[in-house]
Amino acid sequence: MDWMIWYAGFAEVAEKFKDFFSQIDLDGSSSYSHPVMGTLVAPYSTIIQHVVNHGTYHRGNISAMLGHAGASHDYIFYLFEKKDER
């Protein structure tokens, strides 16, 4: 993989995040509707924290599924396996 291409893509996304966060007031709030639980007004800062934590939750789910399937999901083990293939 060409790391410069990867880095350029990362830098582009980072700039988009900076642009997004510079345009909103993190203490501002918005209304969110749920068909069963009703409507909630919450600050942007807590919603952003929720999105980050929710992504972590799903990464944990994937890790657990890989472990139950017998696959190694630890990067250092992957590196050792690749080393032994040489």
C-alpha positions in Angstrom: 0.0 0.0 0.0 1.3 3.4 -0.8 1.4 5.2 2.5 1.4 8.6 1.0 -2.0 8.0 -0.6 -3.3 6.6 2.7 -1.9 9.7 4.6 -3.4 12.1 2.0 -6.8 10.5 2.5 -6.5 10.7 6.3 -5.4 14.4 6.1 -8.4 15.2 3.8 -10.9 13.6 6.3 -9.2 15.3 9.2 -9.6 18.7 7.5 -13.3 17.9 6.9 -13.7 17.1 10.6 -12.0 20.4 11.6 -14.2 22.3 9.2 -17.3 20.6 10.6 -16.4 21.3 14.2 -15.5 24.9 13.5 -19.0 25.5 12.1 -21.0 24.2 15.1 -21.4 25.3 18.7 -20.7 22.2 20.7 -22.8 23.6 23.5 -25.7 24.1 21.1 -28.3 21.4 20.9 -30.6 19.7 18.5 -33.8 17.7 18.7 -33.8 14.0 18.0 -36.9 11.9 17.4 -37.3 8.1 18.0 -40.5 6.3 17.0 -40.9 4.6 20.4 -39.0 6.7 22.9 -40.2 10.1 21.7 -38.2 13.3 21.2 -35.0 14.3 22.9 -33.1 17.6 22.9 -29.4 17.0 23.5 -26.2 19.1 23.1 -24.1 18.3 20.1 -21.1 17.5 22.4 -23.0 14.6 24.0 -24.2 13.3 20.6 -20.6 13.4 19.2 -19.4 11.5 22.3 -22.2 8.9 21.8 -21.2 8.4 18.1 -17.5 7.8 19.1 -18.5 5.4 21.9 -21.0 3.6 19.7 -18.3 2.9 17.1 -16.2 1.5 19.9 -19.1 -0.8 20.9 -19.4 -2.1 17.4 -15.6 -2.7 17.1 -15.9 -4.7 20.3 -18.7 -6.8 18.7 -16.6 -7.5 15.7 -13.6 -8.5 17.9 -15.9 -10.9 19.9 -17.2 -12.4 16.7 -13.7 -13.0 15.4 -12.7 -14.5 18.7 -15.7 -16.9 18.7 -14.9 -17.9 15.1 -11.3 -18.8 16.2 -9.7 -16.0 14.3 -6.9 -14.0 15.8 -7.8 -10.3 16.1 -4.7 -9.1 17.8 -2.4 -7.2 15.4 0.8 -8.4 17.1 -0.2 -12.0 16.5 -0.8 -11.2 12.8 2.7 -9.7 12.6 4.2 -12.9 14.1 2.2 -15.1 11.7 3.4 -13.0 8.7 7.0 -13.2 10.0 6.8 -17.0 10.2 5.5 -17.2 6.6 8.7 -15.7 5.2 
